[in-house]
Amino acid sequence: MGPVRAWRDDEEIDLGPRQQRAVLAALLLNNGIRLANDQLIGMVWDDPTPSAVMALRTYTYKLRKLMPELDLKAKDGGYLLRAEVFDDCRDEPFVGLTSTYFEAQRVRVANERLQCREILLEREMDVLDLQKHVAAHPLRERSRALLMRALYREGRQAEALEQFHEVRALLNDELGLEPGPDLREVHAQILRGELTVQRRPEQLPPDIDDFTGRATEIEQALRALPRTVGIAGMHGSGKTALAVRIGHLAGDRFPDGQIFVRGNDVANELLRAVGVENPAGDKAALWREKARGKRFLVVVDDLRDPASVRDLHVPGSAMVLTSVRRWNELPGVTWLKIAGLAEPEAREFLGKVLDPARIAAEPQHADDVLAHVSYMPNPIRVLGGKLSSRPSWTIAMLLRQMRRENLFGQAVPSDCQAVLSSMSKAYQELTEDERHLLACFARRDTEVINVCEAAEMSGGEIGAIEVLLESIADVHLIEPLELGRYRVPKFVRMYFGLNLAVLTS
């Protein structure tokens, strides 16, 4: 925006004469589209001479030399440029470029800027900002309607009506027109006392500054939205943090608000978020009515009952579900399964919690600590924080303490509770037979187990043991490898091998 200029790091690049800058601007405005020579010449010159073809070749050659980073290619008698282009909404666009094409582009960009600005104003509904915008663009009916709504919401009904009379007089005097139907409807609703100003919920928890990894899962989720995305994984794997990160990254795609729900009555919480208190009747149907034509992003955390979200999908809006179990009976859900971080990501995360110099001094011991907790984010954060609070400890000391069987029952109860919190939740949700089977695996300390071995060590029948193994796999405490064979994560073996009384405390 403004004059066409370019920088490499902090050094400005001389883009040459005006027409050369115009060629670059035209290519950027048509990013990713092949422009034939005649098209490009028509954009840059209103009355081109025969020498324009040679000038165009010269300009594109010089632009390639000036900025080899630009993916500018000659293709099929034209040119194609691929670059990341954005409008920073500052200054008049394309200053100094005078062709008819750039005059039209100036009008287009100015109108798009106004529309984007009004979308932002509609989100915030701030009276002062709307008043400034209306003063700068007094004939824009949409911004007048927004200002009337904002004033009415603050109890300033007379001022809201005055805005209608003011813009009506301006339209009559300057254009000989009456206000349009949308503006008239807002005016009529105020007079009838029927204007409702829907809340724009902003309920997402803050993003985590040291969030690490999960790039593949984030990419899959962003690609799937606005279809429903489900995130399944064991307690402590970081499902909520991932859902919140996805919500913040995708928030701009859902301008009507973000809603965060944790509980069983999901429809009721959604309605409360948009201003419907004590809803009666079919709440799911009422939500679909309220959300129709809008774009909400809904995060449902720790889903326990798939029926509570089954009828809540609204075209254009999106849901992100987190759950220990994968609810296959829900249609149209793109499911992501997460466990511990990848090893490099786990090391990176530990380096954000603990002084990297201490990790570099004992890299193998640090890797052993991470492996002991199966690279799970929550235990890594707790153990890294514990070491940070004990500057005289080495990582080897922590590792030795972790290996003592009675560590978490006696040494540091608060750390014990924090590290074991995810396993404690999982333990409470298991049956006695499932607990017994996991304890058998932990005592044997075998990473891979099959159905026959599980039956032998637990004393159960093979058929019953197979059902138990599948049930435990559904909550991600063991990982199915192939039919009848499972991997038991080290974190699970380690903590189910401890005194079970600790897990239930």
C-alpha positions in Angstrom: 0.0 0.0 0.0 1.1 3.6 -0.6 3.9 3.8 -3.1 5.1 0.5 -4.5 8.2 -0.2 -2.4 10.2 -3.3 -1.3 12.7 -4.1 1.5 15.1 -6.9 2.1 15.5 -7.1 5.9 16.0 -3.4 6.8 17.4 -2.3 3.5 15.0 -0.8 0.9 15.3 -2.1 -2.7 15.3 0.4 -5.5 12.5 -0.8 -7.8 13.4 1.4 -10.7 11.1 3.7 -12.7 7.4 4.1 -12.3 6.4 1.7 -15.1 8.6 -1.0 -13.7 6.9 -0.6 -10.3 3.6 -0.7 -12.1 4.5 -4.1 -13.7 5.3 -5.5 -10.2 2.1 -4.1 -8.7 -0.1 -5.6 -11.5 1.6 -9.0 -11.1 1.1 -8.9 -7.3 -2.6 -7.9 -7.7 -3.0 -11.0 -9.8 -1.0 -13.3 -7.6 -0.9 -16.9 -8.9 -2.6 -16.0 -12.2 -0.8 -16.1 -15.6 -1.1 -12.8 -17.3 -0.6 -12.7 -21.1 1.7 -10.0 -22.4 -1.2 -8.1 -23.9 -3.1 -8.2 -20.6 -0.2 -7.0 -18.5 0.6 -4.2 -21.0 -3.0 -3.0 -20.9 -2.9 -2.8 -17.1 0.3 -0.7 -17.1 -0.2 1.5 -20.1 -3.4 3.2 -21.2 -2.1 3.9 -24.7 0.8 1.5 -25.3 3.3 2.0 -28.1 4.8 -0.9 -30.0 7.9 -0.6 -27.8 5.8 -1.7 -24.7 6.5 -5.4 -25.4 10.3 -4.8 -25.2 9.8 -2.6 -22.2 7.8 -5.3 -20.4 10.6 -7.9 -21.0 13.1 -5.5 -19.7 11.2 -4.7 -16.6 10.5 -8.3 -15.7 14.1 -9.2 -16.3 15.2 -6.4 -13.9 12.6 -7.4 -11.3 14.0 -11.0 -11.3 17.5 -9.7 -10.8 16.5 -7.3 -8.1 14.4 -9.8 -6.1 15.3 -13.4 -6.9 13.1 -14.4 -4.0 10.0 -13.6 -6.1 8.7 -16.6 -8.0 8.4 -14.6 -11.2 8.3 -16.8 -14.3 7.7 -16.4 -18.1 5.0 -18.8 -19.1 3.1 -19.4 -22.4 3.6 -15.9 -23.7 2.9 -14.2 -20.4 4.1 -13.9 -16.8 3.2 -15.6 -13.6 4.1 -14.5 -10.1 3.5 -16.4 -6.8 3.9 -14.5 -3.6 2.1 -13.9 -0.2 0.2 -10.7 -0.6 -1.7 -8.7 2.1 -3.1 -5.3 2.6 -1.9 -3.5 5.8 -4.8 -1.0 5.4 -2.5 2.0 5.6 -2.1 4.9 3.1 -3.8 5.2 -0.3 -3.0 2.2 -2.5 -0.8 2.3 -5.6 0.4 5.9 -5.1 2.0 7.2 -8.3 0.5 4.6 -10.6 -1.9 6.4 -13.0 -3.4 3.9 -15.5 -7.1 3.3 -15.8 -6.5 -0.2 -14.4 -4.9 1.1 -11.2 -7.6 3.8 -10.8 -10.2 1.0 -10.8 -8.1 -1.1 -8.3 -7.9 1.9 -6.0 -11.7 2.0 -5.9 -12.0 -1.7 -5.4 -9.4 -1.9 -2.6 -11.0 1.2 -0.9 -14.4 -0.5 -0.9 -12.9 -3.8 0.4 -11.2 -1.9 3.2 -14.5 -0.3 4.2 -16.2 -3.7 4.2 -13.5 -5.2 6.3 -13.5 -2.3 8.7 -17.3 -2.6 9.1 -17.0 -6.3 9.9 -14.5 -5.5 12.7 -16.8 -2.7 14.0 -19.8 -5.2 14.0 -17.7 -7.5 16.1 -16.9 -4.9 18.7 -20.0 -2.7 18.6 -18.0 0.1 20.2 -20.1 3.4 20.0 -17.1 5.7 19.8 -15.4 3.8 17.0 -18.6 3.6 15.1 -19.2 7.3 15.5 -15.7 8.1 14.1 -16.4 5.7 11.1 -19.8 7.3 10.4 -18.3 10.8 10.6 -15.7 9.7 8.0 -18.2 8.0 5.7 -21.6 9.6 6.5 -23.5 8.0 3.6 -22.6 4.4 4.4 -25.9 2.9 5.5 -24.4 -0.3 7.0 -22.3 1.7 9.5 -25.3 3.9 10.4 -27.3 0.7 11.1 -24.5 -0.6 13.3 -24.2 2.7 15.2 -28.0 2.7 15.8 -27.8 -0.9 17.2 -24.9 0.0 19.4 -26.6 3.1 20.8 -29.8 1.2 21.4 -27.8 -1.5 23.2 -26.5 1.1 25.6 -30.0 2.4 26.3 -29.6 5.5 24.1 -32.8 5.0 22.1 -33.3 8.7 21.2 -29.8 9.0 19.8 -30.2 5.9 17.8 -33.4 7.3 16.2 -31.6 10.6 15.6 -29.0 8.8 13.5 -31.7 7.5 11.2 -33.2 11.0 10.7 -29.7 12.4 10.1 -28.7 9.9 7.4 -32.2 10.2 5.8 -31.8 13.9 5.4 -28.2 13.5 3.9 -29.4 10.9 1.4 -32.3 13.1 0.3 -30.2 16.2 0.0 -27.1 14.8 -1.7 -28.5 11.8 -3.7 -32.3 12.2 -3.8 -32.7 8.8 -2.2 -34.5 7.2 0.8 -32.8 4.9 3.3 -32.5 1.3 2.1 -34.6 -1.6 3.5 -32.0 -2.7 6.1 -31.7 0.7 7.7 -35.5 1.2 7.6 -35.9 -2.2 9.4 -33.6 -1.3 12.2 -35.5 2.0 12.6 -38.8 0.2 12.7 -37.6 -2.4 15.2 -36.4 0.4 17.5 -39.8 2.1 17.3 -41.6 -1.2 18.1 -39.2 -2.1 20.8 -38.3 -5.3 19.0 -34.6 -4.7 18.2 -32.5 -7.5 19.7 -28.7 -7.1 19.7 -27.2 -10.6 19.7 -24.1 -11.0 21.9 -20.8 -11.8 20.2 -19.3 -14.4 22.6 -15.5 -14.5 23.0 -15.2 -17.4 25.4 -12.0 -19.2 24.2 -9.4 -19.5 27.0 -6.1 -17.8 26.4 -3.7 -19.5 24.1 -0.6 -21.0 25.8 2.6 -19.1 25.1 4.8 -22.1 25.2 2.6 -24.4 23.1 4.8 -26.8 21.2 4.4 -29.2 18.3 1.2 -30.7 16.9 1.9 -29.0 13.5 0.4 -31.9 11.5 -2.7 -32.1 13.6 -3.2 -28.3 13.5 -2.9 -28.4 9.7 -5.4 -31.2 9.4 -7.9 -29.4 11.7 -7.6 -26.1 9.9 -8.1 -27.8 6.6 -11.2 -29.7 7.8 -13.0 -26.7 9.4 -15.9 -25.8 9.2 -16.6 -29.5 9.3 -16.6 -30.9 12.9 -13.1 -31.8 14.2 -12.7 -34.3 17.1 -9.5 -34.6 19.2 -9.2 -37.9 21.0 -6.4 -38.9 23.4 -5.7 -40.0 27.0 -5.9 -37.6 29.9 -2.9 -35.3 30.0 -2.1 -35.5 26.3 -2.9 -31.8 25.7 -6.3 -32.1 23.9 -7.7 -28.9 25.4 -4.6 -26.9 24.7 -4.6 -28.1 21.1 -8.3 -27.3 20.6 -7.7 -23.8 22.0 -4.7 -23.2 19.7 -6.9 -24.3 16.7 -9.7 -22.0 17.9 -7.4 -19.0 18.1 -5.8 -19.7 14.7 -9.2 -20.1 13.0 -11.0 -17.4 14.9 -11.0 -14.9 12.1 -12.9 -17.3 9.9 -15.9 -17.3 12.4 -16.8 -13.6 12.9 -19.9 -14.2 14.9 -18.0 -15.5 17.9 -16.2 -18.3 19.7 -18.0 -20.4 22.3 -16.3 -22.7 24.8 -18.4 -25.4 26.5 -17.5 -27.8 29.2 -20.4 -29.8 30.5 -23.2 -32.2 29.5 -26.0 -29.7 28.5 -24.1 -28.3 25.4 -27.2 -26.8 23.7 -28.1 -24.9 26.9 -24.6 -23.4 27.2 -24.6 -22.4 23.5 -27.9 -20.6 23.9 -26.7 -18.8 27.0 -23.6 -17.7 25.1 -25.8 -15.9 22.5 -28.1 -14.3 25.1 -30.9 -16.8 25.5 -31.4 -17.4 29.2 -33.5 -20.3 30.6 -34.4 -21.7 27.2 -37.4 -24.1 27.0 -38.5 -26.7 24.6 -36.2 -28.3 22.0 -32.9 -26.5 22.8 -31.0 -28.0 19.8 -33.7 -26.7 17.4 -33.6 -23.3 19.1 -29.8 -23.2 18.7 -30.0 -24.1 15.0 -32.5 -21.2 14.6 -30.3 -18.7 16.4 -27.1 -19.8 14.6 -28.6 -20.0 11.1 -26.8 -17.8 8.6 -24.0 -17.1 11.1 -20.5 -18.4 11.6 -19.7 -19.5 15.2 -16.7 -21.6 16.3 -17.7 -23.9 19.2 -15.2 -25.8 21.3 -16.8 -28.6 23.4 -14.2 -29.8 25.9 -14.2 -33.2 27.4 -17.2 -34.6 25.6 -18.8 -37.4 27.6 -22.1 -37.9 25.8 -22.2 -37.8 22.0 -26.0 -37.3 22.0 -25.4 -33.9 23.5 -23.8 -32.6 20.3 -25.5 -34.8 17.7 -28.1 -32.3 16.5 -26.2 -29.0 16.9 -24.4 -28.7 13.6 -25.2 -25.6 11.7 -23.9 -25.0 8.1 -21.2 -22.3 8.2 -20.4 -22.8 11.9 -17.8 -25.3 13.2 -17.2 -27.5 16.2 -14.0 -28.7 17.8 -14.6 -31.6 20.2 -12.2 -33.0 22.7 -12.7 -36.4 24.3 -10.9 -39.3 25.8 -13.0 -41.7 23.6 -13.5 -41.4 19.9 -17.2 -41.3 19.3 -17.5 -43.1 16.0 -21.3 -42.8 16.0 -21.1 -39.1 15.4 -21.4 -38.4 11.6 -19.2 -36.1 9.7 -16.4 -35.7 12.3 -12.7 -35.5 11.3 -11.0 -37.3 14.2 -7.4 -36.6 15.3 -5.7 -38.9 17.7 -2.9 -37.5 19.9 -0.6 -39.0 22.5 2.7 -37.8 23.7 4.7 -35.2 21.8 7.2 -36.3 19.2 10.7 -36.7 20.8 12.1 -33.5 19.2 9.0 -31.5 20.3 9.2 -32.9 23.8 12.8 -31.8 24.1 11.8 -28.4 22.7 9.0 -28.1 25.2 11.2 -29.1 28.1 13.6 -26.3 27.0 10.8 -23.8 27.4 10.1 -24.9 31.0 13.7 -25.6 32.1 16.9 -23.7 31.4 18.2 -25.1 28.1 21.8 -25.0 29.5 20.8 -27.6 32.2 19.4 -29.8 29.5 22.5 -29.4 27.3 24.7 -30.5 30.3 22.8 -33.8 30.7 21.1 -34.6 27.4 20.9 -38.3 27.9 19.3 -38.0 31.4 16.9 -35.4 30.0 15.9 -37.9 27.2 15.4 -40.6 29.9 13.1 -38.3 31.9 11.0 -37.6 28.8 10.8 -41.3 27.9 9.7 -42.2 31.4 6.6 -40.0 31.0 6.0 -41.1 27.4 6.6 -37.5 26.2 3.3 -36.3 27.7 3.0 -32.5 27.9 1.5 -32.2 31.4 4.2 -34.3 33.3 6.9 -32.6 31.3 5.7 -29.2 32.5 5.5 -30.3 36.1 8.8 -32.1 36.2 10.6 -29.2 34.3 9.1 -26.7 36.8 10.2 -28.9 39.7 13.8 -28.8 38.4 13.6 -25.1 37.8 12.6 -24.6 41.5 15.6 -26.7 42.6 18.7 -25.1 40.9 21.1 -27.3 42.9 19.5 -30.5 41.5 20.8 -32.3 38.4 18.5 -34.1 36.0 20.1 -37.3 37.1 18.9 -36.7 40.7 15.3 -36.3 39.4 15.6 -39.4 37.4 16.9 -41.4 40.3 14.0 -40.2 42.4 11.5 -41.0 39.7 12.8 -44.6 39.6 12.2 -45.1 43.3 9.0 -47.1 43.7 7.6 -45.0 46.5 8.7 -41.6 45.1 5.3 -40.0 44.5 3.8 -41.2 47.8 6.4 -39.7 50.1 8.8 -37.2 48.4 6.8 -34.3 47.1 3.0 -34.7 47.4 2.1 -31.6 45.4 4.3 -32.7 42.5 3.0 -36.2 42.9 -0.6 -35.0 42.5 0.2 -32.8 39.5 2.3 -35.4 37.6 -0.3 -38.2 38.4 -3.4 -36.1 37.7 -4.0 -37.5 34.3 -3.5 -41.1 35.4 -5.6 -40.5 38.4 -8.5 -39.4 36.2 -8.0 -42.4 34.0 -7.9 -44.8 36.9 -11.2 -43.5 38.3 -12.9 -44.3 35.1 -11.7 -47.9 34.8 -13.5 -51.0 36.0 -11.8 -53.2 38.6 -11.0 -55.8 36.0 -9.3 -53.1 33.8 -7.3 -51.8 36.7 -6.1 -55.4 37.6 -5.0 -56.0 34.0 -3.0 -52.8 33.8 -1.4 -53.5 37.1 -0.4 -56.9 35.7 1.2 -55.3 32.7 3.0 -52.8 34.9 4.5 -55.4 37.2 5.7 -57.4 34.2 7.1 -54.1 32.6 6.6 -55.5 29.1 6.2 -53.0 26.3 4.3 -55.2 23.9 1.6 -57.7 25.1 -0.7 -60.1 23.3 -4.1 -61.4 24.2 -2.8 -64.8 25.3 0.0 -63.3 27.5 -2.6 -61.0 29.0 -4.9 -63.9 29.8 -2.1 -65.9 31.3 -0.7 -63.2 33.6 -4.2 -62.0 34.8 -5.8 -65.4 35.1 -8.8 -64.5 32.9 -10.5 -66.1 29.9 -9.1 -65.1 26.5 -12.5 -63.9 25.2 -13.1 -61.7 28.3 -9.5 -60.4 28.2 -9.9 -59.4 24.5 -12.9 -57.3 25.4 -11.0 -55.7 28.3 -8.0 -54.9 26.1 -10.2 -53.2 23.5 -12.0 -51.1 26.2 -8.6 -50.0 27.6 -7.4 -49.1 24.1 -10.5 -47.0 23.6 -9.2 -44.7 26.4 -5.7 -44.7 25.0 -4.0 -46.4 27.9 -2.7 -49.1 25.5 -2.1 -48.7 21.8 -3.4 -51.4 19.4 -0.6 -52.5 17.0 -2.4 -55.3 15.2 -5.2 -57.8 15.9 -4.5 -59.2 19.4 -1.3 -57.2 20.1 -0.9 -54.0 22.0 1.8 -51.6 23.2 1.7 -50.4 26.8 3.3 -46.9 27.1 6.1 -46.5 29.6 4.1 -43.8 31.4 1.2 -46.2 32.0 3.5 -49.1 33.1 5.4 -46.8 35.4 2.5 -45.3 37.2 0.2 -48.3 37.4 3.2 -50.2 38.9 3.3 -47.8 41.8 1.2 -48.1 45.0 -2.4 -48.0 43.6 -3.4 -46.2 46.8 -1.5 -43.2 45.5 -3.6 -43.2 42.3 -6.8 -43.0 44.2 -5.7 -40.4 46.7 
